Amino acid sequence: MAPTKAPDSSRRSDRSRRAIHDAALALVAEVGYRRTTIEGIAARAGVGKQTIYRWWPSKAAVLMDAFLDLAGRAAEDAGAGDTGESAPGIPDTGDLVADLKLVLRATVDELNDPALEAPTRALTAEGIVDAKLGAEFVHKLLDPQLALYVTRLRAAQEAGDVRADVDPRIALELLIGPLMHRWLLRTLPLTHAYADEIVEYAVGGLAPRT
């Protein structure tokens, strides 16, 4: 008789982690951050509560990890058709307007994606009243993304497409701020056309004066 193969514990752990991530995201979308509990996540994922506490110290840590995993998977799916070998980030084709429009359109798609929208809104709202969670959300998710804009705008400065006196960190807020404002308030539809207009208006003010 052939020897019985031992269960793959790492694969089982991966399945459990994914089930916990999915359960956490589903609950926060359905009942909100405050009503989501470790007990609820465990029941939804079909695991013991101690399994969650073995990997994460708190509900906030579970949700943050789940959201970062979701965002990472979304980014991988978005780049699945890209056969280029360039590093991840904002493209640098030499056309700043076209590059920024491409990225802002992708941001619009992410904000409008039902799978991402609910947990993003929940964590954004809770981050306003929970300073620690808000700081972690900014540090782990927002800052790495904003750094890509800074890098692209600095390259544009070196190429002479953006004024040398422009602060890239402030300039990127001209691009991201309007999108987030419209998304948070839900006053008007968030569209590619709107993203394009933001880029046109912002870059027009960043270009060297003649």
The 8 nearest C-alpha neighbors of each residue, nearest first, counted from 0:
[[1, 2, 3, 4, 5, 6, 7, 8],
 [0, 2, 3, 4, 5, 6, 7, 8],
 [3, 1, 4, 0, 5, 6, 7, 8],
 [4, 2, 5, 1, 0, 6, 7, 8],
 [3, 5, 2, 6, 7, 1, 8, 0],
 [4, 6, 3, 7, 8, 2, 9, 10],
 [7, 5, 8, 4, 11, 10, 9, 3],
 [6, 8, 10, 9, 11, 5, 4, 12],
 [9, 7, 11, 10, 6, 12, 13, 5],
 [8, 10, 12, 11, 7, 13, 14, 6],
 [11, 9, 13, 12, 8, 7, 14, 6],
 [10, 12, 8, 14, 9, 13, 15, 7],
 [13, 11, 9, 15, 10, 14, 8, 16],
 [12, 14, 10, 16, 15, 11, 17, 9],
 [15, 13, 11, 17, 12, 16, 18, 10],
 [14, 16, 12, 18, 13, 17, 19, 11],
 [17, 15, 19, 13, 18, 14, 12, 20],
 [16, 18, 20, 14, 19, 15, 21, 13],
 [17, 19, 15, 44, 21, 16, 20, 22],
 [20, 18, 22, 16, 44, 17, 21, 23],
 [21, 19, 65, 17, 23, 18, 22, 16],
 [20, 22, 18, 24, 19, 23, 17, 25],
 [23, 21, 19, 25, 44, 20, 40, 24],
 [24, 22, 20, 26, 40, 25, 21, 19],
 [25, 23, 21, 27, 26, 22, 118, 28],
 [24, 26, 22, 28, 23, 27, 21, 29],
 [27, 25, 29, 23, 28, 24, 30, 35],
 [26, 28, 31, 32, 24, 29, 30, 25],
 [27, 29, 117, 25, 26, 118, 31, 30],
 [28, 30, 26, 27, 31, 25, 117, 24],
 [31, 29, 27, 26, 34, 28, 35, 32],
 [32, 30, 27, 34, 28, 33, 121, 29],
 [31, 33, 27, 35, 34, 121, 30, 125],
 [34, 32, 35, 31, 36, 30, 125, 27],
 [33, 35, 32, 31, 30, 36, 27, 26],
 [34, 36, 32, 33, 27, 26, 31, 39],
 [37, 35, 39, 38, 40, 34, 58, 33],
 [36, 38, 40, 39, 58, 41, 48, 35],
 [39, 37, 41, 36, 40, 48, 42, 35],
 [40, 38, 36, 42, 37, 41, 43, 35],
 [39, 41, 37, 43, 23, 38, 22, 42],
 [42, 40, 46, 44, 38, 48, 39, 43],
 [43, 41, 45, 39, 44, 40, 38, 46],
 [42, 44, 40, 41, 22, 45, 39, 19],
 [45, 43, 18, 41, 19, 22, 42, 46],
 [46, 44, 42, 43, 41, 47, 18, 19],
 [47, 45, 41, 44, 42, 48, 50, 15],
 [46, 48, 50, 49, 41, 45, 51, 42],
 [47, 49, 50, 41, 51, 38, 46, 52],
 [50, 48, 52, 51, 47, 53, 46, 41],
 [51, 49, 53, 47, 48, 52, 46, 54],
 [50, 52, 49, 53, 48, 54, 55, 47],
 [51, 53, 49, 55, 54, 50, 56, 48],
 [52, 54, 50, 51, 49, 55, 56, 48],
 [55, 53, 52, 51, 50, 56, 61, 49],
 [54, 56, 52, 57, 60, 51, 61, 53],
 [57, 55, 52, 60, 54, 58, 53, 61],
 [58, 56, 60, 59, 55, 61, 52, 37],
 [57, 59, 61, 60, 37, 62, 36, 56],
 [58, 60, 62, 57, 61, 63, 132, 56],
 [59, 61, 63, 57, 58, 62, 55, 64],
 [62, 60, 58, 64, 59, 63, 55, 65],
 [63, 61, 65, 59, 64, 60, 66, 23],
 [62, 64, 60, 66, 65, 61, 59, 67],
 [65, 63, 67, 61, 62, 66, 60, 68],
 [66, 64, 20, 62, 68, 63, 67, 61],
 [65, 67, 69, 63, 68, 64, 62, 70],
 [68, 66, 70, 64, 69, 65, 71, 63],
 [67, 69, 71, 65, 66, 70, 64, 72],
 [70, 68, 66, 72, 71, 67, 65, 73],
 [69, 71, 73, 67, 68, 72, 66, 74],
 [72, 70, 68, 74, 69, 73, 67, 75],
 [71, 73, 75, 69, 74, 70, 76, 68],
 [72, 74, 70, 76, 71, 75, 77, 69],
 [73, 75, 77, 71, 72, 76, 70, 78],
 [76, 74, 72, 78, 77, 73, 79, 71],
 [75, 77, 79, 73, 78, 74, 72, 80],
 [78, 76, 74, 75, 79, 73, 80, 81],
 [77, 79, 75, 81, 76, 80, 74, 82],
 [80, 78, 76, 81, 77, 75, 82, 74],
 [79, 81, 78, 82, 77, 76, 83, 75],
 [80, 82, 78, 79, 83, 77, 84, 85],
 [83, 81, 80, 84, 79, 78, 85, 86],
 [84, 82, 81, 85, 86, 80, 78, 87],
 [83, 85, 86, 82, 81, 87, 78, 90],
 [84, 86, 83, 87, 90, 88, 82, 81],
 [85, 87, 88, 84, 90, 83, 89, 91],
 [88, 86, 85, 89, 90, 147, 84, 78],
 [89, 87, 147, 90, 86, 144, 148, 85],
 [88, 90, 147, 151, 91, 102, 98, 148],
 [91, 89, 98, 92, 88, 151, 87, 85],
 [90, 92, 93, 98, 89, 151, 94, 95],
 [93, 91, 94, 90, 98, 95, 97, 89],
 [92, 94, 91, 95, 155, 98, 158, 90],
 [95, 93, 92, 97, 96, 98, 91, 99],
 [96, 94, 98, 97, 93, 99, 155, 91],
 [97, 95, 99, 98, 94, 100, 198, 202],
 [96, 98, 100, 94, 95, 99, 101, 92],
 [99, 97, 95, 101, 96, 100, 90, 94],
 [100, 98, 102, 96, 101, 97, 103, 95],
 [99, 101, 97, 103, 195, 102, 98, 104],
 [102, 100, 98, 104, 99, 103, 97, 105],
 [101, 103, 105, 99, 104, 100, 106, 98],
 [104, 102, 106, 100, 105, 101, 194, 99],
 [103, 105, 107, 191, 101, 106, 102, 100],
 [106, 104, 108, 102, 103, 107, 109, 101],
 [105, 107, 103, 109, 104, 108, 110, 102],
 [108, 106, 104, 110, 105, 109, 111, 103],
 [107, 109, 105, 111, 106, 110, 112, 104],
 [110, 108, 106, 112, 111, 107, 105, 115],
 [109, 111, 107, 112, 108, 116, 106, 115],
 [110, 112, 108, 109, 107, 113, 116, 189],
 [111, 113, 109, 115, 114, 110, 116, 108],
 [114, 112, 116, 115, 111, 117, 110, 109],
 [115, 113, 112, 116, 117, 118, 69, 24],
 [116, 114, 113, 112, 117, 118, 119, 109],
 [115, 117, 113, 119, 110, 118, 112, 114],
 [116, 118, 28, 120, 119, 115, 121, 113],
 [119, 117, 121, 120, 28, 116, 115, 122],
 [120, 118, 116, 122, 117, 121, 123, 115],
 [119, 121, 123, 117, 118, 122, 124, 116],
 [122, 120, 118, 124, 119, 123, 32, 31],
 [121, 123, 125, 119, 124, 120, 126, 118],
 [124, 122, 120, 126, 121, 125, 119, 127],
 [125, 123, 121, 126, 122, 127, 120, 128],
 [124, 126, 122, 127, 128, 123, 129, 121],
 [133, 127, 125, 129, 123, 132, 124, 128],
 [126, 128, 125, 124, 129, 133, 130, 123],
 [127, 129, 126, 125, 130, 124, 133, 132],
 [130, 128, 126, 132, 131, 127, 125, 133],
 [129, 131, 133, 132, 126, 134, 128, 127],
 [132, 130, 134, 133, 129, 135, 126, 136],
 [131, 133, 135, 126, 129, 134, 130, 136],
 [126, 132, 134, 130, 136, 131, 135, 129],
 [135, 133, 137, 131, 136, 132, 138, 130],
 [134, 136, 138, 132, 137, 133, 139, 131],
 [137, 135, 133, 134, 139, 138, 140, 132],
 [138, 136, 141, 134, 135, 140, 139, 142],
 [139, 137, 135, 142, 136, 140, 134, 141],
 [140, 138, 136, 137, 135, 141, 142, 143],
 [139, 141, 137, 136, 138, 142, 143, 144],
 [140, 142, 137, 144, 143, 145, 138, 139],
 [141, 143, 145, 138, 144, 137, 140, 146],
 [144, 142, 146, 145, 141, 140, 147, 139],
 [145, 143, 141, 146, 142, 147, 140, 148],
 [146, 144, 142, 148, 147, 143, 141, 149],
 [145, 147, 149, 143, 144, 148, 142, 150],
 [148, 146, 150, 145, 149, 144, 88, 89],
 [149, 147, 151, 145, 146, 150, 152, 171],
 [148, 150, 146, 152, 167, 147, 151, 168],
 [149, 151, 147, 153, 148, 152, 146, 154],
 [152, 150, 154, 148, 153, 149, 155, 147],
 [153, 151, 155, 149, 154, 150, 167, 148],
 [154, 152, 156, 150, 155, 151, 149, 157],
 [153, 155, 157, 151, 152, 156, 158, 150],
 [156, 154, 152, 158, 160, 153, 157, 161],
 [157, 155, 161, 153, 159, 158, 154, 160],
 [156, 158, 154, 155, 159, 153, 160, 161],
 [157, 159, 155, 156, 160, 154, 161, 93],
 [158, 160, 156, 157, 161, 155, 162, 207],
 [159, 161, 155, 158, 156, 206, 207, 162],
 [162, 160, 156, 206, 205, 159, 155, 207],
 [161, 163, 207, 164, 165, 206, 205, 156],
 [162, 164, 165, 156, 161, 159, 157, 207],
 [163, 165, 162, 166, 161, 156, 167, 205],
 [166, 164, 163, 162, 167, 170, 205, 161],
 [165, 167, 169, 168, 170, 164, 163, 171],
 [168, 166, 170, 149, 169, 152, 165, 171],
 [169, 167, 170, 166, 171, 149, 172, 145],
 [170, 168, 172, 167, 166, 171, 173, 165],
 [171, 169, 167, 172, 173, 168, 166, 165],
 [170, 172, 174, 173, 169, 168, 167, 148],
 [173, 171, 175, 176, 174, 170, 169, 168],
 [174, 172, 171, 170, 176, 175, 201, 177],
 [173, 175, 172, 171, 176, 197, 177, 198],
 [174, 176, 172, 178, 177, 173, 171, 179],
 [175, 177, 172, 179, 178, 173, 174, 180],
 [178, 176, 180, 179, 175, 181, 174, 173],
 [179, 177, 181, 175, 180, 176, 182, 174],
 [178, 180, 182, 176, 181, 177, 183, 175],
 [181, 179, 177, 183, 182, 178, 176, 184],
 [180, 182, 184, 178, 179, 183, 185, 186],
 [183, 181, 179, 185, 180, 184, 178, 189],
 [182, 184, 180, 181, 185, 179, 120, 186],
 [183, 185, 186, 181, 182, 180, 187, 179],
 [186, 184, 182, 181, 187, 183, 188, 189],
 [185, 187, 184, 181, 188, 182, 183, 180],
 [186, 188, 185, 181, 189, 182, 184, 190],
 [189, 187, 190, 185, 186, 181, 182, 193],
 [188, 190, 107, 187, 182, 193, 181, 191],
 [191, 189, 193, 192, 188, 194, 107, 104],
 [190, 192, 194, 104, 193, 195, 107, 189],
 [193, 191, 195, 190, 194, 196, 104, 189],
 [192, 194, 196, 190, 191, 195, 197, 189],
 [195, 193, 191, 197, 192, 196, 103, 104],
 [196, 194, 192, 198, 193, 197, 100, 191],
 [195, 197, 199, 193, 198, 194, 200, 192],
 [198, 196, 194, 200, 195, 199, 201, 174],
 [199, 197, 201, 195, 196, 200, 202, 100],
 [198, 200, 196, 197, 202, 201, 203, 195],
 [201, 199, 197, 203, 198, 202, 196, 204],
 [202, 200, 198, 203, 204, 199, 197, 173],
 [201, 203, 205, 204, 199, 200, 198, 206],
 [204, 202, 200, 201, 205, 206, 199, 198],
 [203, 205, 202, 201, 206, 200, 207, 208],
 [204, 206, 202, 161, 203, 162, 201, 207],
 [207, 205, 161, 203, 204, 162, 160, 202],
 [206, 208, 162, 161, 209, 205, 160, 159],
 [209, 207, 206, 162, 205, 204, 161, 203],
 [208, 207, 206, 162, 160, 203, 204, 205]]
